[in-house]
Amino acid sequence: MGLANFTPDVSDDDATNGAGSSSGGLPTRLPPAGPPSGGNSIGDAVEEMLVNYNERFKNADPTRFRDTLIEQTLAVLIGKTKSNALLIGAAGVGKTKIVEDIARRIELGDTLIPDQLKGHTVFELPISDLVAGSGIVGTLEAKVKDVVEYARNPRNKVVLFMDEIHLLVSGRDPSYSKIAQILKPALARGDLRVVGATTSQESRDLDNDPAFSRRFSRLVVDELTATQTLEVLGTVRAGLVAHYQHQITVDDNVLKEVVRIADQNSRAGSHRPDNAITLLDRAMADRVLEQKRITTQAQAAGPNPVAQVLQATPNVPLTETRVLAVARRLLTGNAVKHTFDVQELEASLKQSIQGQDQVLDQLVDRLAREELNLFPRTTPIAWMFAGASGVGKTQTAKLVARHTTDQDPIILNMTEYNSPAAMARIIGSPAGYVGYDSNAELPFDTLESNPHRLILLDEFEKCDSSVQRLFLSALDEGSIKTSRGRAIDFSKAIIVATTNAARESLSGKTVGFGSEPTTISHQSLVKTLADHFDAELLGRFSLVLGFNPISEGTYREIVAADYAAERERIIQVSPRLASDLPAKMPDDELHALAETTYVDSQGARPARKAVRTWIEDRLLTAQAVSMPSPASDD
């Protein structure tokens, strides 16, 4: 039977580094293989399990910027030994597209194709389809043996392609391991020509089976540059415009913006050209749907000039604004970056945090610069707040989170991560350990739906050094990997680490008989923190701020501010009780309260408890005075 109607499913890793088939039809595949019917040969049954890439991609556009890799792959396939190529590269760089283009060139008789491969057919062997429907003992083995016998027969001139080839040796499924064991002898004898594809991370699974791995020659597929990706988009554009029935136009300037926006708004692990091609496709589809909705609403409103204009418009342009909106939806779902007023943030910080004006000014200035969004950023905003307990580090982080993200921060108490094993609570348990298959929520799972969050690593110096190095990856590369290999994207987040490590240097105490408080310089602060953190970790924080100690005078201001806030709250919940509270705490009582409760090592922490106790005492006294005296006995 012929394979003219076979077309493959397009996997997530297939970066369409070209316009694809010009046929315009959707991919189709015949049903899974069954026993040969009507006396057909075993070859017919095998072909039903395979996907004919020659037929599927003979009319595809040529692959751009991959000539060298294609030549290297062809050289491996015609080699006397190890005639099996393994394409390794990040997801989305176009590994599968290289194989598709080889099939196209063979089918069209390209002069580059060596004589040893002329007349060959590239077949994809879908590993998951092979396993599916093979529940009866021996069925899977029989299928694989039939494929091997068919592919090794020189008269059939077959090149097998296996995507996600790491599945065969990952050890996660015994069925896949059976396939590897059957393939291994044929690979060792050089009877097969095979091309495998896998990602850089998942290729490590091949090391689990050295005998299988060494039968392949590894070829690294690198990511295209932004300029190369733009040229690829120029090739892809015509096919996409035709796919959407010429309802959308895309000019060259918008294509440039697609590449830039895709780079800035893609999840960790997404690579060129796939991220840009996907974004362009989704943006065009979104524009088509919006135009359809507007036209339908106009028609429903009855005959009017707007409806007539919309119907007369043959196509509409794709805009940069549309591309950016779609990119953000792809990244965060319906979550969008919260916009905030910088001046409002500054006022809120200085109203709530006393004695830290210099620090707060630096924070507000840095956030104002970030809001300009002039320079692309692939790593998170990373700050370290150093200082004694109770000086406002954590409260500052919480206020910044509420204003910049409109949500509370993701808080990790780092004292709970004081051993190497604690990493499992952040990225999951390693394979083979208890909890590896657990679906329990991890602390950063919420970044999947909204990466615009503030992460507070409280008392960072108290966690284990291995946990600190784990976050070094997030600060340096913008992501970390879970135990299952999923990338957690931190590139849009703000990471704030607080530490008490420099509290002695920041204590402000004078030496000798001087009366002026000491002020530590930025260089001295970083030098002090270097005794507690690795230099490369400290270097990843774009801002290291030392919070001033709380003096008794500042403590009085905090007590007065806390009283005002508590009185305002009581007015809302119990106006009757609030009527017995003065508008402000009397100065003599304020000074006495501050003098008796101030502890320099605890900063502002005692203030709230002291204020609440003073309010309770005041109200209890007022109630006692207002209670009638008991009647005296005659």
Secondary structure as GFF3:
##gff-version 3
##sequence-region A 1 634
A	DSSP	alpha_helix	42	49	.	.	.	ID=ss1
A	DSSP	beta_strand	51	52	.	.	.	ID=ss2
A	DSSP	alpha_helix	53	57	.	.	.	ID=ss3
A	DSSP	alpha_helix	67	77	.	.	.	ID=ss4
A	DSSP	beta_strand	84	88	.	.	.	ID=ss5
A	DSSP	alpha_helix	95	108	.	.	.	ID=ss6
A	DSSP	three_ten_helix	115	117	.	.	.	ID=ss7
A	DSSP	beta_strand	121	124	.	.	.	ID=ss8
A	DSSP	alpha_helix	127	131	.	.	.	ID=ss9
A	DSSP	alpha_helix	139	152	.	.	.	ID=ss10
A	DSSP	beta_strand	158	163	.	.	.	ID=ss11
A	DSSP	three_ten_helix	165	169	.	.	.	ID=ss12
A	DSSP	alpha_helix	174	189	.	.	.	ID=ss13
A	DSSP	beta_strand	194	198	.	.	.	ID=ss14
A	DSSP	three_ten_helix	202	208	.	.	.	ID=ss15
A	DSSP	alpha_helix	210	213	.	.	.	ID=ss16
A	DSSP	beta_strand	217	220	.	.	.	ID=ss17
A	DSSP	alpha_helix	226	243	.	.	.	ID=ss18
A	DSSP	beta_strand	248	249	.	.	.	ID=ss19
A	DSSP	alpha_helix	252	264	.	.	.	ID=ss20
A	DSSP	alpha_helix	274	300	.	.	.	ID=ss21
A	DSSP	alpha_helix	305	312	.	.	.	ID=ss22
A	DSSP	beta_strand	316	317	.	.	.	ID=ss23
A	DSSP	alpha_helix	320	332	.	.	.	ID=ss24
A	DSSP	alpha_helix	342	352	.	.	.	ID=ss25
A	DSSP	alpha_helix	357	372	.	.	.	ID=ss26
A	DSSP	beta_strand	381	386	.	.	.	ID=ss27
A	DSSP	alpha_helix	393	404	.	.	.	ID=ss28
A	DSSP	beta_strand	410	413	.	.	.	ID=ss29
A	DSSP	three_ten_helix	414	416	.	.	.	ID=ss30
A	DSSP	three_ten_helix	420	423	.	.	.	ID=ss31
A	DSSP	alpha_helix	424	427	.	.	.	ID=ss32
A	DSSP	three_ten_helix	445	448	.	.	.	ID=ss33
A	DSSP	beta_strand	454	458	.	.	.	ID=ss34
A	DSSP	three_ten_helix	460	462	.	.	.	ID=ss35
A	DSSP	alpha_helix	465	477	.	.	.	ID=ss36
A	DSSP	beta_strand	479	481	.	.	.	ID=ss37
A	DSSP	beta_strand	487	489	.	.	.	ID=ss38
A	DSSP	beta_strand	494	499	.	.	.	ID=ss39
A	DSSP	alpha_helix	522	529	.	.	.	ID=ss40
A	DSSP	alpha_helix	535	538	.	.	.	ID=ss41
A	DSSP	beta_strand	543	546	.	.	.	ID=ss42
A	DSSP	alpha_helix	552	573	.	.	.	ID=ss43
A	DSSP	alpha_helix	575	578	.	.	.	ID=ss44
A	DSSP	alpha_helix	587	597	.	.	.	ID=ss45
A	DSSP	three_ten_helix	600	602	.	.	.	ID=ss46
A	DSSP	alpha_helix	605	626	.	.	.	ID=ss47
###
